[in-house]
Structures are given as C-alpha cells and as structure tokens.
C-alpha cells in the first residue's frame, strides 16, 4: 500500500495541458461610407426656399434637377404630416443619407 501513494500523488500533480478558451468573434464596426465623386449632390433646403418661408411646396422643387426627380415624384411620401408642405426636417429626412439598400 505504501508504494501506491507516491504514484497517486505523482499522477495528481501532472495535469494535462489546458487549451486556451475559444475566442469569441469580435464585433465588426461599420464606418460611414465616404462620398464618392460620382454621387449626386442634392440642393440644400435653403437653396430651394428662395422666399424664405420656412417650407417648400411641390412647385419649389425644380423639374430640371436630376437629384430631385424622385422627390418631385414622391412629394406626398416626403410630406410626413400630409399638409402639402415640406419642412426642413421632412426635406432632410427624404434627401439625407440612406443606409445601403434603403429606398424612398
């Protein structure tokens, strides 16, 4: 019996090597896209509100500005409170940067 004790004690001291815990994938952070030279510039609200009324009606949206073509077509969608006028906030919400794949 005495011979078994040293062997048991020796076996308890030699533990199998521990592998490091699995690493969790790190979350990726999204950085905003930088504008490219081929992106269309949308006129600012103040550029269109020439009478300084603080709102735009559909006739204030020029027909010949390609970047505002969708806004003219979907003016009622951009007019969130359906009063027939666009406030600076409504204009900005419609013409501002969109997430990839987001459409009007």
RAQUIWO-V293827 format. One record per backbone hydrogen bond with DSSP energy under -0.5 kcal/mol. NH is the residue of the N-H (numbers start at 1). CO is the residue of the C=O. E is the energy in kcal/mol with one decimal. If there is no record, write none. Layout:
# RAQUIWO-V293827
nh | co | e
NH | CO | E
NH | CO | E
This chain:
# RAQUIWO-V293827
nh | co | e
4 | 1 | -0.7
5 | 1 | -0.9
6 | 2 | -0.8
7 | 3 | -0.8
8 | 4 | -2.0
9 | 5 | -2.5
10 | 6 | -2.2
11 | 7 | -2.2
12 | 8 | -1.7
13 | 9 | -1.2
14 | 10 | -1.1
15 | 13 | -1.3
39 | 36 | -1.4
47 | 44 | -0.7
48 | 44 | -1.0
48 | 45 | -0.9
49 | 45 | -2.1
50 | 48 | -2.0
52 | 49 | -1.5
56 | 86 | -2.0
60 | 57 | -2.1
61 | 58 | -1.5
62 | 60 | -0.7
65 | 62 | -0.6
66 | 64 | -0.8
68 | 65 | -1.8
69 | 66 | -1.5
72 | 68 | -2.3
73 | 69 | -2.0
74 | 70 | -2.4
75 | 72 | -0.9
77 | 74 | -0.7
78 | 74 | -1.9
79 | 75 | -1.8
80 | 78 | -1.8
82 | 79 | -1.4
86 | 56 | -3.1
87 | 85 | -0.5
91 | 87 | -2.7
92 | 88 | -2.6
93 | 89 | -2.5
94 | 90 | -1.7
95 | 91 | -2.7
96 | 92 | -2.1
102 | 99 | -2.4
